[in-house]
């Protein structure tokens, strides 16, 4: 009990202990005194021949001895009652405390607000660690003949990506209000932080071995020369693809509605900016290598590789969209036929019966859904036969979304169309995040991660529709972040793979410390003095 009280209450405790001891001694003396008197025969000073009045009275009536014990017994009972009351009172007060023996104190962990902010920041950083590591590993895999040499790094990357996926899933549930209790929510935030830190630890643990395999310190006659050759080959390949992508984009603009190519507008110009930047850094890397400054050469090489990777993202986006639009255009008639079959089946189902998918839908609501879907498909047919350019991906989305409320699984083309739309949305949003990492925060990345999770097979039609919606929301949020941040100033934490995080639009990039394969403690190990 003493340990359970604050230090300032120590003097009060000692006083109470002393009072209790004194009271106990008085009570014991009170109990013992009559017995001593009896055993002594009642003798007092003056001799045995002069008995005291108490002794005479005792000899006159033995009943008075019981009365002499009443008051001590009552005193003992009263002391026990007071002590028990004090004990119970202290026990109730101890139960009401949040910590033993003192006023409530703050939790040992960080406040929920700071923990939430740290979780958001680590999600962004861990996502960048994984993305940058994936980019550099791709360059290493091209020049290493033995695939077993890069397998440990690929495995670490897969494990880090899995940890990050769990962290994003926890964040998505957290933002959805799960869990509800404050303590559990703070524990969820701590779990997100722990998962992100584990992802970084996995990559950090392989960074030293990764550098040995890459061998950038060996000079032009070793790993640095081979890495420069790989980067230059990929650079020349992208230069040719950029010209073809520009021609393909112009052709898409003539064939389809303007909304069909909005997602890749400006991609060719931004790819050219990255390639110009890469040219400068490759030349600087060769010059530094010729002069024997291998560390500086490695940093310039990483900057060039980062620019080449981003240029590839832009060009891949244009080529992928051309393929998706062509596939969507061929799928629209089949999706339209499948949607009409679903509507006909829903319209012909008896009220309150029919397929299991309709059994839980009130007849009036089912008729309203059928009418709405029928009108939407009529609009799609009119747009197809009008002779004007249209957006085939948008038509597929309209067909799937209007028919899905009455779909009973009769038309297998509808899930295939939904999957095509969702994959296109996820890939397009991923391109935005990859090429504007310093400006994109945790919210669009969390939406994108959830969309990617829902897209994993086997995915039912409802999950495919949700994945498509979340991916498009993520792209909107990412573009809002980009407009809000404008041209952020590069810092070591914001700089990604050798380019300033402000690679937005067509601005001329600069570079800081180039990031490499690794986690928070190793990713900025190359680059030396930042460029100006």
N, C-alpha and C positions, 0 to 999 in steps of 0.2 A: 504494500500500500504506500510506503514511503517513496519507493521508486516511481510510483505513478503520479506523484504530485510535482508541481513546479518548484524550482529551487527557492523561490522567494517565500514559499510556504514552509520552509524547514523549521523556523523558530516556533511557529504555531504547533507543529507536530511534536516538537520536544516538550513544550509546555503541557500538551495534553497527555503525553506519556508520563510525565512527572506526576500530574494530578491523578492519573489512574493508579500509579504505584502507591501514592500516599493514601488514596481511598482504600485500596486493597489492604494495606497494612493496618489501617484503622479498623476495617471490618474484621480482619483476623484477630486483632487484639481484643476486640469486643466479644468475639466468640470464645476466645481462650480464657479470658479473665474469670468468668463464673466457674469454669472447671478448676482453675488454679485455687480459687477461694475455697471450693468444696474440698479439694485434696488437702489443702492446708488446715482444714478444721476450722476455718474462720478466724484463726489467730492473727493478731496484729500487734503492734508495739504495745507493751504493757504487760505481756506475759500470757501464759496459757490460762492462768486463773481468772483472767478478765475477758471473757468472750464478748464479742461485739454484738450489737443489736441485731445485725443481719443473721448471725449464727443462731442467736436465740430464736429469732423468727423462723429460721429454717427448721430448727428442732421442733418448733411449735406446729409447723404444717409443711409437709413435703410438697404440696401443690404449688407453692410459690416459685419453685425452681423452674418449672415449665414457662412461667410468665417471664422469667429473666431471659429466656432464649428467644422470645418473640421479636423483640426489637432488632437484634443482630440479623435474624433470618430475613426480616423485612428489608433491612438495609442491603443485604446481599441480593435479594430479588430485585430491588430498585436499581442497583448498579447493573445487574444483568440486563434489565429492560432498557436502561439508557444506553448501554454498550451495544445491544442488538439494534436499537433504533439508529445509532450513529453508523453502525456497519452497513445497514440496509440503505441508508441515505447516501453514503459514500459509493456504494455499489451502483445505485441508480445514476449518480452523477458520472461515474466512470463509463457506464454504458452510453450515456449521451454524448461523450466526447468522440471526436473524429480521430484523435491520436491519444495515446495513454497519458493521463495526468496533466494535460495542459489545454490551452485554448486551441481551436482548430488551426492547423498550419497548412500551407500550400503543399501540393503534391511534389514529389521529388523530380518528376519529369517536367519537360518544358510545357508551357501553356498550350492549350488546344490551338489557338490562333497561330502561334509560331510553328507548331508541329505541322499544321495544315500547309503553311507557306513552304516549309522545308519539303514536304511530300510533293507539292506541285513542282518545285524547282528540281528535285531529284528525278522526277518522271521525265522532264524535258532533257536533263543532262544524260540520264541513262539511255534514253532513246537516241540521242546523238552519239553516245559511245558505240552503240550497236550499229548504227548506220555507217559511221566512219570506219569502224573495224571491218564491216562487210565490204566497203569500197576498196580498202587497201588489200584485204585478203584476195579480192578478185584480181588485182595486179600481180600478186605473188603467185597465184595459181597458174597464171599464164606462162610463167618462166620456169617453174619447177617441174621437172620431168617425173619425179617420184611423188605420186599423190599421197603416199603415207606420210611424207614430211609435213604436209599442211593439214592432215587430219586432226591432230591435237588442237590446232587453232580453230578449225571449223567446228569441232565438238564443243570447245569452250564458248564459241559464238552461239551455237545452238542452245546451250544451257543458259547463257546470259539472256538470250531472246526469250526463253521460256520463263525465266524469273521476271523479266519485264512484262510479259503478257499477263502473268498472275497479278503483278502490281497494278497494271491498268484495269484489270477486271475488278480488283478490290476498290480502286478509285471510282469506277463506274457505279458499283453498288453503293459506295459511300455517298456519292452525289445523289443517288436515288433514295437516300434515307435509311439505308441498311448498313449497319445495325442502328437501332433507335436509341439505346441507352448511351448516355454521355461517356461513361467509362469504356464501353465497348467501342464507341466511335473513335475515341482516342487510341485505343489498342489497334484498331484498323489502320489508323494513320501511321502508327509505329510499324505495323507490318508492311505498309507500302514503302516506308523508308528502308526497312531491313531488306526487302526484296531488291530494291534498286541498288543498295550498297553491295549486296551479294553479286549482282550482275557485274558491277564494276570490279569487284574482287576477282571474279573468274577471268575477266579480260586482263587485269593487271598481272595475274599470276603467269600468263603466257607471253607477256610483252618481251621479256628478255630472250626467251627461246625464239620468238618470232623474229627479232632483230638478227639473231645468229643465222637463221635460215635465209633471211633476206640479204644479209651481207652488204649493206650500203656503205660500210666503213672500209670495204676492200678496194675501193677505187674503181677506175674505168676498166681495169683488167679483171675485176671480180663482179660482185653482186651489183654495185652501182652502175657499171657499164651495161649489164643485162637489164636492169630496171629502166634505165634511160631508153634502151632500145625498145622495150615493151611499150613504154609511154609514147614514144615517137610513132610507133606503128599504129597504136590506137588513135593517136592524134590525126594521122593522115587518113585513116579510115573514116573518122568522124567528119573530117573536112569534106570528103566526097559525099557522105550521107547527108550533110547539111544542105548542099545544093539540091539533091534529089528531094529532100523533105520540103524545101521551099516550093518546088514545082508541084509536089503532091498536095500541099496545102492550098495552093491556088486552084488546083483541079477540084478539090473538095468544096471550096467556096462556090464554084460554078455549078456543081452538081446538087448540092444540098442547101437547105435553108441556113441563114447566118447563125442561128442558134446551135447548129450541129457542130460548128468549129470554134465556138466561143472559148471553150476550155483550153485550146492550144494557140489562141491568138497571141502573137509575139514570141512564140517558142523559138522560131528560127533565128530571130534577131538576138535573143538572149543566148542561144547556143553559140552564135558567132562571137559575142562578147567574151564568153568563157574561153573560146579557142584562141582569141587574140591574147588573152591573159596567159593561157597555157604556153603559147609560143614564147613569150617573154621569159617565163620561169624556166622553161626547158633550156633556153640559151644561157641563162644565168647558171643553171645547174652544170652545164657542160663547161663553162668558163671556170667555175669554182673547182670542178673536178680536175681540170687541166692544171690548175695552180696548186693542187694538193690539199685544198680545203674541203675535205670530204664531209665534214659536218654541215657546212653551209650548203654544199651540193645536195645533200640528203634533204635539207629543209626546202630548197627550191624545187626539188623533184616532187616532194609531197604536195607542195602548192600546185604544181602543174597537174599532178594526178587528180587532185580535188576538182580543179577546173574542168579537166577532161571528163570526169565522172558526171559533173553537173550538165555539161554539154550533151552527154549521152542520154541523160534523163529527159532533156527537152526533145531531142530527136526521136528517142523511143516513144515519147508521148504522141508525137505527130503520126508516126508509123502505126502505132497501136490503134489510134483513133480511126485511121483510114480503114484498117482491117475490121474494127468493131462496126463502123457504119455500113460497110459492105455486107457483113453478116446480118446486121439488123434489118437491112433493106430486103434481104431474101427471106427473113423470118417473119416479117410483118404480115404477108398474106396468110401464112399458116396460123399465126397467132390470132388473126381475125376470124378465121374459120373455127379454130378451137374455142374462142370466146363465144361465138354464136351457138356452138354446140352446148356449152355450159349454160347459156341463157335459156336455150330451148328446154334443156333438162329441168332447170329450176321452174320454168313456167308450166311445164306439164306435170309437176309433182302435185299429188292431191293435198288439199289443205290439212295441215297438222300431221302429215305423214311424209312418205317419200324416202329419199336417201337419208342416211344418218346425219349428213351435214346440214340438212334442212329441218330435222326434227326439233331442234331447240329454237328455231326462228319462228316468231308469230307469223301467221299467214299474211297479215297486212304489211308487215315490214318486209317480208320476202317479195311481195309484189312490188313494193317501192324500190327495192334493190334491183329487181329485174328491169323495171322501167328505166331507172337511171343508167344501168349498164347498156341497155339497148340504145338509148339516146347517144351515149358516148361512142359506141361502135359505129353508129350512123355518121357521127362527125368524122371518125377516122376514115370511113369509106369515102366520104365526100372529099376529104383532103387528098386521098390517094388518087382519085379520079379527076381532080381539078387540073392536073397538068402543071401545077406550080411546084417549085422545089420544096421539099419537106425534110424534116428531121426524123429519120427512121428510128433512132434511139428514143426520141420523145414519144413517137407513136407507140412503140412497144411498151413504154412505161404506162401510157394512158390505157392501153388494152388490158394489161395485167392488173393494174390497180382498180379499174372499174369492174372487171369480171371476178376478181378474187373474192369479193363478199358473197357471191353465189356459186363459186366453183366447188365441185364435188369430186374433182380428180379425173374427170372424163377426158380432158385434153392434156396430154403430157407436154405439149409445146409451151404451155404457160409457165411451168417452172423453169424450163430452159431459157425462155425469154427473160424471166425475172433474174436468173443467174447471170445472163449476159449484161443486163443493165447494172446489176450490183457490182460485178467485177470491174466494169468500166468506171463506175463512180469511185470505187476504192482505189483503183490504180491512178486515176486522175488526181485524187486528193493526196495520195502518197507522193506523187510528183511535186505537188505544191509544198508539202512539208520538207521534202528532201532538198529542194532548191532555195528555200527561204527559212532555214532552220532557226536562225538567230531571232527571227521575228515571231515565230509561231509558238504559242504557249501550250500549257498542259491540257486545256479544255478541248481544242480541236484534235489533239493527239489522242486523248481518251476516247472521243467519239469514233475516231478512225480505228483504234484498236478494238473497240466493241463491234464495229461493223465487220472488221476482218474476222473476228471470232464467230460471228453469226454466219459468215459466208463459208466457213469450213464445212466440208461434206461429212455426213449427209445432212443437207439443210432443207427443211420443209419450206413451202411457199411463203408462209408467214415470216420466217426468219430471213429469207431472201429479200422480201419487201422491206423489212426493218433494216437490213444491212444497207440497202440502197438509200433509204432515207437518212440513216446516220452518216453515211459517207458524204452525202451532199450537204448535210448540216455541218459536218466537219470542214468541208471546203469553204463554206460561207464564213465560218468562224475563223479559219486560217487567213482568209482574205481580209477580214476585219482586223485581225492582228497586224497584218502587213501594212494596211492603210494607217493604222493607229501609230505604229512604230516608225513609219517612214523609212529613214536611212539611219539605223542605229549605229552608234560608234562601236567599233570592235574592241573587245576585251579578251584576255586569254580564255575566259570561261565561255564567251560567245563565239569566238573564232572557231570555225569548223573546217577541217581538212585543208588548211592553208589559205582559205579565202576569208575575207572579212564577212562576218555574218550578214552584212548589209548588201548582199548580192540580190538586190531587188530591181525588177524592171531591167532597164538597159544601162544602169550606171556603171561607171568604170570601177572595177573592183581594186581594192588594195589588199595587202595581206599582213597578218600578224603571225603569231606562232602557229605553224601548221599542225593540225591534229593527226594522230596516227592510231594504229591498232592499239587498243588498250583501254583501261578504265581511268578513273579520276587522277591517279597518281603517276600514270605513265603516258597518257595520250599527248602531252605537250613536251615530250622529251627531245624532239628535233626542232630545228629551225633557227636557233641562236637568236640574234638580234632581229626584232621585227623590222620589216621594210617600211619605208616612208614614201 
